[in-house]
Amino acid sequence: MCKCCAELEKTKFAIIGTGSRGSFTWGQEVVKGYSDVVEIVGLCDHNRKRVAAARELIGVNAQTFTDFDQMIKATRPDRVIVTTPDGTHARYIIRAMELGCDVMSEKPLCTDEQQCQAILDAQKKTGKNLTVTFNARHGLKDKKVKELMMQKAIGEVISVDFHEYLDTSHGADYFRRWHRKKENSGTLLCHKASHHFDQANWWLDSMPIEVIARGELKFYGRNNSFRGKNCRTCSHKQNCQFYWDVTKNSRYVKLYTECESEDGYLRDGCVWAEDTNIYDTMSVVVRYENGVTLNYSANTYLPYEGQSISFNGTKGRLDYQDYSGGGFKNDELRLTRSFGKSEVVNITQEQRSGGHGGADGSLHDLIFRGAGKPDPLGLRADFRAGALASLIGIAAYRSIERGGQLIKIKDLVRL
């Protein structure tokens, strides 16, 4: 094939939101591994300094914009990837589809029921393809769990216990950034937990129908005797165990600290900020159409990081353990059959590049090289999957707002 024909076959790709995820996962990593099939033609961010820094970091000559409509009209991309703060996803998803583009969105798809309905209506009206980039489906253990669920390895699943452990590094970081405000993130029940709710929906292959939840801000935010505006300027540097020096990360300096003059956004905000209005302690119960109950919890201030997930079935139990810290590590997938033996499930290792243990690379392959190829595990996540994962989080925080009231998914949107 001649070079000009190969160029014609490339997908024209534009990015809205050029922070860390947009510029690295959907910028640098795509250019590095998929330049033969993808061309990044446009970069857009409300912060003109950040979008210029992102273009330099990505290493492309794409046009840069601060106006989304101008980018679409000037570059005519085939696909747009939305990597802006969560509360703005719906705006760009809908506008991109209206302007004739297929769309990929980082999770969560949306942060409230009105946004969700508007996206569903716009997709139906335009007929454009909308994908949600759930990389959590792509972990090795996660894919193996799906295989075992499809094989009915523990019979019919009765309940699932899913516990998310976020430590004083990763967990705390959400409280330094824009995520700490509900209007930006829809709380971590949308931002972080939509990964987990999507995994549960996918593994169980069923529709969530009812949600009840409790959530509190027990550790961060107002729960401290001192605070500052941000770490660099704080007078409590010597006393605060959560002091973090953003200037040690050269990428963050280029994308954030050198861009503060444009919008005032501080990447090293204070974890004790009094305007924090999301939860750091969360418990959710979800009932599914097939009768399964999901018991989910997330805590964001723990001494170690990871997950513990157990599937309880009519013929046994499957335990997914992946957490470590303080000198110990628990990392296995164990199948225990009722009236039978317990064994560690062997998982075939893959040599895979990309973040999140290679999950990002697997996701990229599916999106950029997987068209028309078999997808036996159902790794592709469409707009309906994105909506359902977000709706569990939305229903959960609505339940918390209403004192633990049971929320029915069908009462939130018209699916």
Secondary structure by P-SEA (a helix, b strand, c coil): ccaaaaaaaccbbbbccccccccccccccccccccccccccbbbbccaaaaaaaaaaacccccccccaaaaaaaccccbbbbbccccaaaaaaaaaaaacccccccccccccaaaaaaaaaaaaaacbbbbbbccccccaaaaaaaaaaaacccccccbbbbbbbbccaaaaaaaaccccccccccccccccaaaaaaaaaaaacccccccccccccccccccccccccccccccccccccccccccccaaaaaaccccccccccccccccccccccccccbbbbbbcccbbbbbbbbbcccccccbbbbbbcccbbbbbbbbccccbbbbbbbbbcccbbbbbbbbbbbbccccccaaaaaaaaaacccccccccccccccaaaaaaaaaaaaaaaaaaaaccccccccccccc
